Structure formats: C-alpha cells, structure tokens
C-alpha cells in the first residue's frame, strides 16, 4: 500500500492551476521577471517526514518569510523582554512596508516584527561582535534549520538594493527615534540580503519543523528554540503574518503563517504539521494568490483550523474494577489524552473514593499524551489519595509521566500481581 498524501498534494496543485489571478511583485525589478507558472507545495509531519509536489526543487528568495525565523533567533539570543522593548506585537492593519511607528507608549517603536519596520529592527538586534555581516549569521542559522547550505540570490539582492528607497526611509525614521542604534544603510543592506536567501518549499518545511515541534528539530532531535520563543513567534505569525489580510486569513485558513513577496507562504500548526507553498503572483496585500488558495484547501480538507480545537477524549476512565480483595486493589484504566479537561474529570471521579487503606492502581498504558497541567493535576490527585490513606501504584509502560518528579512511592510486588491479573 502507498500512502495517499503525495497524490493528494499533486491533485491540490492541479486544481489550483486554473487560478491565474494576481500580479508579480514589481518593486523589486528582478521579481517582475519571475516565471508566474511555478507552483509547489510541501508538508512536514510532526516527526519530520517531508511530502512535496510540483516545482519542489525550484529555488526562490525567502523574502519576508525570513522575518519569522530572525525574530526567533534574536529572542533566543537576547531574551523576549529585550526584544519587546524595541518591537511590539500589535497587528498594524497597514501595508507591510508602511513607514509607521506605534506612538502609544513613551517611546515610539515598530508595531510588530512581521512588517518591514519591525523586521529591520529585529535584524539590527543580531549580535555581530566580530563584525560578521548579520545576514551571514542568519544564513547559517537558516541553513542549520533547513539541513543544507542555503545561499544568497545575489541578483535579487542587487536588484532590491538598487531600488531600496522605501526601506531606507524606514531605516532613517527608525534611526531618528533611536530604535536603530547604528548606520541605517548598513542595516538595510544586511536586511535585504537576509530576504534574498534562496529556498525551496522543501527547505521551508524543514525549517518550520522546528516550530511544529515546539523548538526541537526533528531531524536531529536537538532543541534549537525554547517553548516560549516558539509560542511568541507563532503568536505574531497568527496576528500579523499575513499583514492587513491577517483577519481574513485567520477566519478562512486559521493557521499561523508568514508570506513573502517572491510568492512563498509558510503555515505552522503546532504539534501537527508544517506547510509551505510557492506561486509568484500576488494579491494587493503582497500574499501569493494561488498560495492562499492551496493553504485554504489544505486547511479545510485536513481540518487544520487552529480554532477547531483539539477535542477532549471525553472518557478518561475507560474501566474501573476491583481486581482483588484483602487488601482491596482497585484499578482505574485510563485512556486518551490527559490535559486539564480530562484531569479535572478524573479528579472529580476520585472524589468519591472514601478514606481507606486500599490500593489504587492507575493503568496509563492507553494514555497517549500528558501535558504539563494534566501531569501536575494527576500527581496532585495521587498525593491527596495517599493523604487519605490509600496506597497508589502506576502502570506506565510508555513512561508518559516521565517528566514528573517521580518516582513516587511505587509498589513493585503488587504491581507484578496486578500485571498478572490484568494480562
Ligand atoms: N525584501 C522585501 C522588502 O523588504 C520583503 C517584503 C515581503 O516579502 N513582504 O520589502
């Protein structure tokens, strides 16, 4: 049997081909000569497997998609508080290259890191103690995430540099209010170089696999970003990633995303999948027309809208039985996921356990996932049962509770007896 995913992706592209709407970006002259027919999609699973279809080997400049990763990089380097002093997190409701500053606080600052003023500021925060070009530091970071050596597209870079009037004026405005602390021309040049890094859709999904996996790169198992950094990046992608089309996007697609003017879009559904699409023609907001189409279909077909929510498994106690008397041994077989909703349900059920010195066994063999609050509440429940005189044992063959500060009091002999009874 072959998995149907590649076929599904190929079909998706086929169905979107007819949509010829949009315009090539022309404020970067080199982008105006891009091939408008190129079309590609890629998907990474939670464990880092990549599926792709169409022009999946075709390289294009990352452009504004880079902003999300550079933001992650500087938060990791400097800490979120320092970064927030320079760049806010409010959606701007304006075009990506608007020369605007949030004046609502004592000190004006860019509204968010996804518009150019915020991204230029973020770029300026990359520490380059030995005067290495900041864009080179970023190229290395992106390459590490992509799992191959990425390169700058020097003709795109030169082309944008030749007409960078708007970004330069943003740079000078930022220098004027001391948000930029050094020569704006040098920072703009390096920022534009960051935007010119060439990627394929496959590179993009490899890069976002770190965001899908809560900061761990599945290919290497290495933690690259903290949980806090990932949450922050995904938050601004959700509210600001599609510029002033962010509301429409959230309503129709519902996946944290970031677009670039070369025609790429990334979408990250934490704990589930990462998506990347490429098609060069853009709508009035600077987002790929066919890219939006594809993302919308993927979201609908695969039920990926963020606000669909992860449904509770509802039944947390699958079975409850007394397997032995004198001393009494009662087994609760648990199932599904253990998050707040399920933990609360379980503790409510356990309230009916009268004080006694019986033995309560929790069989976690069919628990697939325990989150932090689920774990804390469950362990607290165990402590309370023990305070009431019960002896408590766990059957946890997959160590789903392994992050807990256990071992708590375990009862090996009885555990074995119980294993026998259960088998
Ligand atoms: N390099 C482009 C710019 O700064 C990126 C813009 C974008 O992709 N939206 O104008």
Boltz pocket constraint, residues with backbone or C-beta under 6 A from the ligand:
constraints:
  - pocket:
      binder: B
      contacts: [[A, 62], [A, 63], [A, 64], [A, 65], [A, 96], [A, 97], [A, 116], [A, 160], [A, 167], [A, 191], [A, 192], [A, 195], [A, 259], [A, 260], [A, 261], [A, 262], [A, 286]]
      max_distance: 6.0
